[in-house]
Amino acid sequence: MKLRTTISIIDNTATTHCQCGVTGQLFIVTVPLNKWMDWKMGELSQKAFPNLLPHEREMIQTGTTPAEWNQMFNA
């Protein structure tokens, strides 16, 4: 798993890039910068990012992709 977050002041966004260690697929999740900052300051991800799918919130938090979860827990 490789996790990288980039901040764009111009676009007012935070973009997280996760490369899956199982499939090699690159996942990109972009959220408003103010919501990302709320989350970094302690807001629950469900409240900060209600429009994201659960696996997208997980990728922002831990960098773990769905395929990696499946591999870890034999789902």
C-alpha positions, 0 to 999 in steps of 0.5 A, a space after each residue: 500500500 502506498 498512500 499520498 495526499 496532495 493539497 491544492 490551495 488553488 482548487 481548494 481540494 485534498 486528493 488522496 492517492 492509494 496504490 493497491 498492493 494486491 492489484 496495482 490499481 491506483 485509487 484517487 479520492 478528492 474531497 473539499 479541503 475544508 472537510 479534509 481539515 475538519 477530519 484531520 482536526 478530529 471530525 469522524 470521517 462519516 460526518 466529514 465525508 458523508 458523500 463518500 462510499 465506506 471504502 473511499 473513507 477507509 482509503 483516506 484514513 488508512 490507505 487500505 484498498 478493497 482488495 487489500 481488505 479482502 486479502 487480509 480478512 479472506 473476504 
